[in-house]
Amino acid sequence: MGCTDELLRDTSQALARGNLGIAADALAQAILLDPTHPEVWYQTGLVLYQTGYTLQAIAAIEHAINLEIHGVYLLTLAQIYRGKGQLTRAETLLEMAIDEDSDLIEAWLQLGCVYGEQGRFTEALACLARANQPGFADAALTEIAKIYETSGRVAEAIAAYDQALSINPDNVSSLEGLSRLSLAGQYTLNSRQSARIGSLSTTFAGCPSHSQRSVELALAEELAWTGAS
């Protein structure tokens, strides 16, 4: 087991340097040494996803879950499926993640997003309210605002967007939301918001879907966290 742990440390160091190739090599050796180590399979899945092998990443993370039910493993797999547009599968995995760890706030946030994308707004708002906690509040409030905007509850949408921006003035999705409302004549942007939206206009044009952005950011953060540990 000691050798496997050393290889996981090598993986972490390689990821901290952004060297996915060395990380992949270390994980391949770790699998040969201990093919029943769930963290080895989970980290392998993260590396495979980052290198563009989505189906293989799914298989590796599913194998990790078969070896050990873990909330973070379930959450990550759900994010991948959500990025692929497979919302029913993502929903099931997120519910499993919450059953495993009800304090996993990111799972509540993601489940709220999935429910929102399915048009199940009452359930979405309940999950997002649960996710409205430090570290996740601006993201949760932005998703709440989107639901209000979609439902025609403009005043509540504006309040939620404004609250999200008070926490994170550079929240792109909230700026986008206020920009939409401004174009519809339902909101007046202040000077700072106008300047920020103008500087982000090229980003808006080429940015991926929200769900795909969530997968990419979350997995990048997971790799960075692992590399720092």
C-alpha positions in Angstrom: 0.0 0.0 0.0 3.0 2.3 0.7 4.1 2.2 -2.9 0.6 3.0 -4.1 0.5 6.0 -1.7 3.9 7.2 -3.1 2.5 7.0 -6.6 -0.5 9.0 -5.6 1.8 11.6 -4.1 3.7 11.6 -7.4 0.4 12.1 -9.2 -0.4 15.1 -7.0 3.0 16.7 -7.6 2.6 16.1 -11.4 -0.9 17.6 -11.4 0.4 20.6 -9.4 2.9 21.2 -12.3 0.2 20.6 -14.9 1.9 17.5 -16.2 -1.0 15.2 -17.0 1.3 12.7 -18.8 3.5 12.0 -15.7 0.3 11.8 -13.6 -1.2 9.3 -16.0 2.0 7.2 -15.9 2.0 7.2 -12.1 -1.6 6.2 -11.9 -1.1 3.4 -14.4 1.6 2.0 -12.1 -0.6 2.4 -9.1 -3.4 0.4 -10.7 -0.9 -2.5 -11.4 0.2 -2.4 -7.8 -3.3 -2.1 -6.2 -6.2 -2.4 -8.6 -8.7 -2.3 -5.7 -7.7 1.2 -4.5 -10.7 3.5 -5.2 -8.8 6.8 -5.1 -6.4 5.6 -7.8 -9.3 4.9 -10.1 -11.0 8.2 -9.2 -7.8 10.2 -10.0 -7.4 8.2 -13.2 -10.9 9.3 -14.2 -10.1 12.9 -13.5 -6.9 12.8 -15.6 -8.7 10.9 -18.4 -11.4 13.6 -18.5 -8.8 16.4 -18.6 -7.1 14.7 -21.5 -10.3 14.4 -23.5 -11.2 10.7 -22.9 -14.6 11.2 -21.5 -16.0 7.7 -21.9 -12.9 6.2 -20.3 -13.1 8.8 -17.5 -16.7 7.7 -16.8 -15.7 4.1 -16.7 -12.8 4.8 -14.3 -14.9 6.8 -11.9 -17.7 4.3 -12.0 -15.2 1.6 -11.1 -14.0 3.8 -8.1 -17.6 4.1 -7.0 -18.1 0.3 -7.2 -15.0 0.0 -4.9 -16.2 2.7 -2.5 -19.4 4.8 -2.4 -18.1 8.3 -1.9 -20.0 11.5 -2.2 -17.3 13.4 -4.2 -17.0 10.5 -6.7 -20.7 10.6 -7.3 -20.7 14.3 -7.6 -17.9 14.4 -10.1 -19.5 11.7 -12.2 -22.8 13.6 -12.1 -21.1 16.7 -13.4 -19.7 14.9 -16.3 -23.1 13.5 -17.2 -24.7 16.9 -16.8 -22.1 18.3 -19.2 -23.1 15.6 -21.7 -26.7 16.6 -21.3 -27.7 13.4 -19.6 -29.8 15.1 -16.9 -31.7 12.0 -15.6 -28.4 10.2 -14.9 -26.9 13.3 -13.3 -30.0 13.7 -11.1 -29.7 10.1 -9.8 -26.0 10.4 -9.0 -26.5 13.8 -7.3 -29.3 12.3 -5.1 -27.0 9.4 -4.2 -24.2 11.9 -3.4 -26.5 13.8 -1.0 -27.7 10.6 0.6 -24.1 9.7 1.2 -23.1 13.2 2.5 -25.9 15.7 3.1 -23.3 18.4 3.8 -21.8 18.2 0.3 -23.0 21.7 -0.7 -21.8 21.4 -4.3 -24.1 18.5 -4.8 -27.1 20.5 -3.6 -26.0 23.3 -6.1 -25.6 20.9 -9.0 -28.9 19.2 -8.2 -30.7 22.6 -8.2 -29.2 23.3 -11.6 -30.3 20.0 -13.0 -33.9 20.4 -11.6 -33.9 23.9 -13.1 -32.8 22.6 -16.5 -35.6 20.1 -16.3 -38.1 22.9 -15.5 -38.8 21.6 -12.0 -38.5 25.0 -10.5 -40.0 24.4 -7.0 -37.5 21.5 -6.4 -34.7 23.5 -7.9 -35.3 26.5 -5.6 -35.3 24.3 -2.6 -32.0 22.7 -3.5 -30.5 26.1 -4.3 -31.6 27.6 -1.0 -29.7 24.7 0.7 -26.7 25.6 -1.4 -26.8 29.3 -0.5 -23.9 29.1 1.9 -20.4 30.6 2.1 -18.3 29.6 -0.9 -21.3 28.8 -3.0 -23.7 31.7 -2.3 -23.1 33.7 -5.5 -23.5 30.7 -7.7 -26.6 29.6 -5.9 -28.1 33.1 -6.0 -27.4 33.3 -9.7 -29.2 30.1 -10.4 -32.1 31.3 -8.3 -32.2 34.5 -10.2 -32.3 32.6 -13.5 -35.3 30.6 -12.4 -37.1 33.8 -11.3 -36.2 35.4 -14.7 -37.5 32.4 -16.6 -40.7 32.5 -14.5 -41.3 36.2 -15.2 -40.6 37.2 -11.6 -38.4 40.1 -12.7 -38.1 42.0 -9.4 -37.0 38.9 -7.5 -34.6 38.0 -10.3 -33.0 41.4 -10.2 -32.7 41.2 -6.4 -31.0 37.8 -6.6 -28.6 38.9 -9.4 -27.7 42.0 -7.4 -27.2 40.0 -4.3 -24.9 37.5 -6.2 -22.9 40.5 -7.5 -22.6 42.0 -4.1 -20.7 38.8 -3.1 -18.8 38.5 -6.4 -18.8 41.6 -8.6 -17.3 39.6 -11.5 -20.0 36.8 -11.5 -20.3 36.5 -15.3 -23.7 34.7 -15.3 -25.3 37.4 -13.1 -23.9 40.1 -15.3 -25.3 38.3 -18.3 -28.7 38.1 -16.6 -28.8 41.8 -15.8 -27.7 42.5 -19.3 -30.6 40.5 -20.7 -33.0 42.3 -18.4 -31.5 45.7 -19.5 -31.9 44.9 -23.2 -35.6 44.0 -22.4 -36.0 47.4 -20.8 -36.6 45.8 -17.3 -33.4 47.0 -15.6 -31.0 49.9 -15.8 -27.3 48.9 -15.5 -25.1 51.1 -13.4 -21.8 52.4 -14.8 -19.6 49.7 -13.3 -21.9 46.9 -14.6 -22.0 48.4 -18.1 -18.2 48.7 -18.2 -17.8 45.1 -16.9 -20.3 43.7 -19.4 -18.5 45.6 -22.2 -15.2 44.1 -21.2 -16.7 40.6 -21.1 -18.7 40.8 -24.4 -16.2 38.8 -26.3 -16.2 36.2 -23.6 -20.0 35.9 -23.7 -19.9 35.3 -27.5 -17.6 32.2 -27.2 -18.3 30.8 -23.8 -19.6 27.2 -23.4 -22.9 26.2 -21.9 -23.3 26.7 -18.2 -23.4 23.0 -17.5 -20.2 22.4 -19.5 -18.5 25.3 -17.8 -19.5 23.7 -14.4 -17.9 20.4 -15.3 -14.7 22.0 -16.6 -14.3 24.4 -13.6 -15.1 21.8 -11.0 -12.7 19.2 -12.4 -10.0 21.8 -12.8 -10.5 22.8 -9.1 -10.5 19.1 -8.1 -7.2 18.6 -9.9 -5.7 21.7 -8.3 -6.9 20.7 -4.8 -5.4 17.2 -5.2 -2.2 18.7 -6.4 -2.0 21.0 -3.4 -2.7 18.2 -0.9 
